[in-house]
Amino acid sequence: MLPTSLFAAVLPLLGYVLAQEEGQISGPTSSPQAAGYSCDASKCKLPNCNCASTDPPGGLSPSDTPMFVVFTADDAVQTYTLDAVNQFLAHRKNPNGCQPKMTYYTSLNYTNYTLVTDWYVAGNEIADHTMTHVGTPPEDEVAGNLVALNQLAGIPLKEIIGFRAPYLNYSVDTLKMLAKMGFTYDSSATASVPVTDDGTDAFWPYTLDYGMANDCLAVDGLCKGEPKLPGFWEVPMYGLFDTRGVDGPHLMDPWLDTADGQNAVNDTATLQYLKSTFSAHYSGKRQPLGLYTHPIHVSRTVPGTTVTNSTINMINQFLDWAQEQPNTWIVSSEQLLAWVRNPVPVSQLDSFAPLKCSTPAVDSSVKICNGMPQNEAGLQAHCAFPDFPFYTCYGCPQEPPTPANPAPAQATESGQARFRLPANCSTPFWDPIKGECICNSDTCAFTDQSRPIGPNGANLTGDQVSSGADSAATQSSNPFVPFNGAAPALPAGAWTAIAVGVVGALVGAVGAVTRV
């Protein structure tokens, strides 16, 4: 077993390797000539078909179009990764008073399932990122992830609608597989040319009725009308560009990159190109902007962390600044796509349900393992596997799930089997210990907490967690509280077990072949 000190030494190296290999681009991944894209807009109509276009959907003018900042995270879900996300989002409000939601593209190695349940019940999107973080994945990696997230985290299968490929490595067959399996969208392709350049590939999300229009130079067999997958969406990942323009692209975890040809990371330079790219989108055709993260790189609580207060403050300063721009919303991929499919002008967003926020109406005194910390405390089952232990509301399996067996039989040595989520009950209302829904379709209720939309400034809550002279972020009346405050603590040997897994992940990452 590895000591914590060795884990602390290995983790920054793992972060460096992943930063170099996952989600990086070095130049354009498409061109109009390579795309050969043509779409009949007279036949391709919302909500189930949309041509790849830089123009806002639904014929809206840019001034009537919201500016969306899409926030996503990839890989395992742990207390330290959720804390990392929350230091940017928990203290913020969108223009309707709702805390921003995000998408977590979840892989299962080292994931604590009870936290996935909690994150989903809190209103965030849970999406598929394969079971064991495999690029260009076989079907069992994708399907097994669906099964395990449903069986052990209580995520309804119908709610897992999106996918992102590990390392952004995918193929034409990957897209065909996802469409066949019933996914709504993929978000693995890159928009790699600035919106201000001729031939930009920064398209609004579009369906593959007429094939792909992104990554035409990067993925064999893509584009020029292929693959034709009617009704299946691509949500592009929008590149960020420093002063070098198309020759200075950044994508995932941009705060790990050097900018402007410099030899060292410079938070001031990163902040500048985050703002300039946002401004180009905002003052143009309002294509979304993305903050695509691996939370481990900005975690303050994981052993061996190397993140600085300067970097954390810089990211919060950018989000503060972005929220000062009128009609700016921080959203999940799912929320973005919901708006694209049914676009309404900013004047009608008050009544747009996907941007609202609601809380399940479950009395805090009710003891039920349902993804709500005040209700489930002490009820989670502890699954003490040697490689990595986890907690779940839904009963421990006899062995860890794998692509070959994503739903092992329950272990019942310590008590009766728990009941998995049925299709006719919502996660926060299902009691997996008693095997009953605590309400029915007429009595299950959610409390709407959104309020009428007002000026953006009325909702700015800024950054309460920053410290130091380099912070210029605004202050919050709703201070950040670590997400793990009510989560069950892992046993003493857990971090040592993670270290073993991290070393294995490091070896795998070094050998990965990635797309550039």
N, C-alpha and C positions, 0 to 999 in steps of 0.2 A: 504494500500500500504506500502511496506517495504522501509525504508530509505536506502540510499546507504551504510551507515555504517554497517547495518545489512547484506546487500549483501556481503560486503567485508569480514565480519566475516564468513558467510556461505560458500563462494566459496572455501576457502582452505580445509574445511571439506569435501565438495563434491569431490574435487580433490583427497583427501586422500581415500575416499570410493571407487571411481572409480579406483584408482591406485591399491587398494587391490583386486578388484573384476573383473576388465576387462583386459584380455590379460596376465594373470599370469599363469605360470606353475611351478610345484614343483618337477617334475621328468619326466622320459620317458612316453610318451603317446602312444608308439607303441613298437613292437619288431618283429623280423623276424618270430617268431613262431605265434604271434597273427595275423600278416599280412597274412600269408599263400599265399603270392603273387606270381603269375606266369604269364608271358607275353610272347607271341610268337613274337619275334623281326623280324622274317622273314615276318610276316604279318602286324605288326604294324609299319607303315611308316609315316614319316613326309610328309606334314605339318599338317595332321589331326589326327594322332595317334602317341603317344610316350610312350614307356614303362617307368615305374618308375625306374630310374637308377641314380647312383652317377656319372656316366661317362658323359662328355659333349655330347650334342646332335649332330647328324650328323656325328659321328665318329671322331670329331675333337680331337686333342691332347690338353691337358691343356695349353701348351705354345701358341697354336693358338687361345685360347678361351679368350674373354674379361672377365674382372672381373667386375661384376655388383653389385652396391650398390643400392638396391631398397628403395626409400623413399616414405612413405605413411603417410596419416593423416586420422583420423576417426572423425565422428560426425558433428556438425553444422559448417557452414561456416559463419564467421563474420570477421570484419576488424581485430580484435585482434588475430584470429586464422591464418589469412593469413600473418599478420605481423610476427607471431611466426615462420611460415614456411620460410618466406623470409629472416629472420635473419641467416638462414643456407644455403639458396640456391641462393638468388638473386645476390650475388656478385661472383658466381662461374661460371666456364666454363668447359664443357666436352672437350675431346681432339680435337673435330672438331669446337671448338669456340662457341658452343651453350650453353646457360644457361640450366642447368639441369631441367628436368620436373619431376613431381611426380603424384601420384594418391591420390585423395581425396575421401574416402568412405563416402558419404554424407548422413546424416539423416536430417530431415526437421524441427524438433522442434528448434526454435530460429535461423534458417538459413535466411540470407539476400539474396534473389534470384539474385539480380543484381550482387552481388559479385561472385556467382556461374557462371553466364554468363561470367563475366570478366576473371575469372580464366580459364575457358574452352577455350575462344578465345585466351588467352595467350599461349595455347598449352598444358595445363595440362589435365590429365585424370579425368573425373568425373565418379564415380562408385556408386553402390547402397549399402546403409547401413540401409535400412528400413525407413519408415516415422517417427516413434516415438521411435526408438531405442529399439526394442523388440527382445530378443533372441529366437531362434528356431521359426522364424516368420511364421505367416499364410500368405497365398498368397496375401491377400489384402494389407498387409504392404509392400511387395516387389513390386507388380504391381502398387500400388498407388504412390510409390516413383518415379517409371519410368514416370508415367503420369504427376505428379507435376513438376518434373525436366524438362520435355519437354514443358509443358504448361506455366510455370512461369519463367523458366530460359533459355528456348530456346535451350536446349541440344537435338540434334537429337537422336531419340530412337535407331537408329542403332549404335550410338557411346557409349551407355551405355552398356558395354559388361561384366563388372565384378561385383562381390558381395563379401562383407565380413559380416559375422554375428555379430551383437552386442554381446558383452561379449564372442565372439567366440563360442557361443552356437548354435549348428546346429545338424541336424539329417540326417539319410539316406533320409527321405522324403524331407528335405530341398534341398538336392542335386538333387533329382529327379525333384522337382518343378522347380529349376533353369534351369535345362536342358530342361524341357518342355517349359519354357517361352522363350527360345532362348538365354540365357546368354552364353557367351563363356567360362567364367571361374569363379571359386570360389577361394577365398584366406582366408580361415578360419582355415585350418588345420595346425598343428605345426610339424616342424622338430625338435625333442626334444633330439636327441642323437648327440654328437659331431662328426664331420666328421672324426676325428682321431680314433674313437672307432669302434671296430667290431660291426656289426649290426646297423650302423648309418642309420637313416631315413632321412638324408639330401639329398633328391632326387631333381634333376632338375624338373621343371614343367612337368607334365605328364597328359595324358588323362585317363579317367576312362573306357576305352574299356574293361579292365581286372579288374576293381574294384579299390578301394582305397588301399593305402599302408601306410598312415599316420593316426594317432589318433585311431589306432585299439584297444587300451586299454581304450580309453576315450569315444567313441561314440558307443552305442549299435547297433549291426547289420552291422557294418562297416567291410570291409576287407574280406579276404578269397573269393575274386572274386566279392564282392558286394560293392556298386551297379554298375552294368554294364551300363555305359552311354557313348556310342561311340561318340567320338569327343568333349566331354566336359572335360575341363581342370581343374586340381588343381594346383594352384601356392602356394606351401607351404610357411609358415612363419618360417624363419630360426632362431632357438634359438641361444643365446649368452651364453658363459660359462666362469665363473670365475675360480680361481685356484682349485676349488673343482671338476672341470670337469662336468660329467653328474649329479652330485649331487648339482651343483651350476648353475642352468639354469636361464636365463632371457629372456624376450620376448618383450612385448610392454613397452614403456617408461622406458627403463632400468635404466636411471639416477634417477629414484625414488626408486630404490631398494638398499638395503644393499648388500654388496659383501663379499665373502671370509669368511662368518660366522661372520662378524662384526655386531655391534649393531646400527650403524649409517651410513647414506649415506656418501660415500667418493668418491668425483669426481676423485681423482687420481686412485683409485682402479677400478672405472668404465671405465676410459680411458684405463687402462691396459688390461681389458678383452675385450673391443671393439677391440683393436689392436691385441690381441692374437687370437681371434676368426677369425678376418679378415685374419690374416697370415695363419691360418690353412686352410681356404678355398682357399686362393690365392696360397699357395705352394702345395696344393693337386690337387683336380679336378675342382677347380674354381667354385664350387657351389656358387650361389649368396649369398650376405649378405643383411640383411634388417634393416632399421631404421624405426620402426613402432611407430607412435606418436599419442598422443592425444594433439594437439597443445595448448590447454588451460593450460597444465601443464608447458609449457615453454614460455608462453606469458608474456611480460613485460608491456602490456598495459591494461589487464583486471583488473578491480577493485579487490583488495584483493590478487594480485599475491604474491607468496612466492618464485618464482624462483630467484636464485642468479646469479650474473655475473660469478661466478666460474663455474656453471653448463653450462651456455650458452657458455662460452669460451672453456670448455672441449669438448663439442660436435663439435664446429668449429675446434678445434685442431685435433680431430679425422678425420674429413672430409678433412682437409688440408693434414694430413699425408696419408690418403687413396689415395688422388689424386696424391700424389707424386709417387705412385707405378705405373709402366708402364701399359698402357692399362686398366685403371680403369675408369668406367663410372657410373655416378649417373643417375638413370632411374626410370620411372614409371613401374607399373606392366604390363601395356599394351605394353610398349617398350620391356621389358624383354620377354614377351610372343611372340611378333613379331619376335624377334631374335631366340628364341627357335624353332619356327615353320619353320624358314628359316635361319638356322645357317650359317654364313659366317666367315672365319678366320679374325683375327685382321687386316691382310694386305688388306682386301677388305671392311672394314667398311666405307671408304670414300664414297662408292656408296650405302650404306645401308640407304634407305629412312626413315625408322622409327626413326632413330637417328638424322636426320637432323632437322633444325629449319627454320621456315618460318613465315613471317608476312603478314596478309591480306593486299592487295594493295588497301586501302581505303584512299583517300585524307583526311588529317587532318581537312580541312575546311568544309567537308561535315557533316551536322548535322543529325545524324542517331543514334538511340538507338540500338547499335549493340555489346556491350561488349568491346568496345574500348574507354577508358576514354576520350580521346581527341575528340571523335565524339559524345559521348552520354551525355556529361555534361548538366544537367538541364532538361533532357528529361525523366528521370525515373519517373514512377508513384509511389507515396507514399501510401502504404496500411496501414492505421493507426488502426490496430486491437489492442484492449486493452491488450491482453495477450502478444503479441509481434508484433510490427510493422515491416514491411520490405519494400524494394523497388524492383521494377521489370520493365523491358522494355515492358512487355507483357500485361499490364492491370490488375488492382486489381480485385480479385474475390469478390463476394458478402459476402463470409465467408471464413475463413481459410480452406485450403484443409485438408481432413481427409482420413483415409483408406476407409471409407464408401463412401466418395465423394471427390476424389482427384482432380477433375476438376470442381469446382463450376462455375456457370455462372458469367460473368463479371459484375461488378458494373459500371453503365454508368451514374450515377447522375451528375458527374462533367464533362462529355464530352462523345464523341463517343467511342465505343468499339475499342480496339486495335486488331491487327491481330496476331494470333499465327503462329509460324514457320511452313511453309509447308515442305514437304519431298523433294522438288526439289530446295531448296535454302540453301546455307550455312549460318550459324548464323551471321558472321560479315557482310554479304551482304544483309541481310533481314531488311527491314524497317517496323517495326511492327505498326508504326503510320499511314503510307500511305498504308500499305498492298502491298508492291511491292519489288521485288528483283532488286537491283540497277545494276545488271549485269546479263549476261546469261552464259551458260556453256562454251562459247567460250571466254568470256571477264573477268569472275571472275578469279582473279589472286592472287597468293601468292609469295612474294619475299623471295627467299632462302638466308638465312643469315649464313649458315654454311660455313666453310672454309676447305681447305685441312688439314688432320690430321697431327699434328706435335708432337714433344715430349711433354709429359704431363706437364713438367715444364713450357713450353711456355704459358700454359693456366691457370696456378695456379693463382687464384685471392684472395684466402684466406679470412680472416675475417676482415672486416672494422669496425664492430660494437662492437667488444670486447674492454674492457678497464680494467685496473687494472694490478697489478704486476704479477698476476698468468696467464696472457695471453702470450702464445708464438706463436700465430697464425700469418700467413703471412698477409701482407697488400694488399689492393685492389685498383686498379685504377678505379674501377667501384663501388663506395660506395653504400651501402644499402640505399634504399629509402623506407619508409613505404608504403605498398600497399594501405593504405587508404588515400593517399594524394589527390586523385581525387574522392574519393567515397563520396556520399551524407551523411551528418551527420544525425544521428538519433535524433529525438526530445527529449526534456528534460526528459520526463517521461519514456523513453525506458528502462533505466537501472533499474528503479524501477520495471517495468514489468518483466524484465529478472529475477530479484531477486525472484519474486513469482514463476516463472517457475523453477528456480534453487532449491528452497526449495522442490517443488514437485519432481524434478528429484532426489534429495537427498533421499527422502523417498522411491522412487522407487528403487534406487540403493541399499539401505540398505536391501531391501527385495528380491533382485535378487538372483537367484540360479545360480552359475557359475561353469564352468568346471575347474577342476584343474588336 
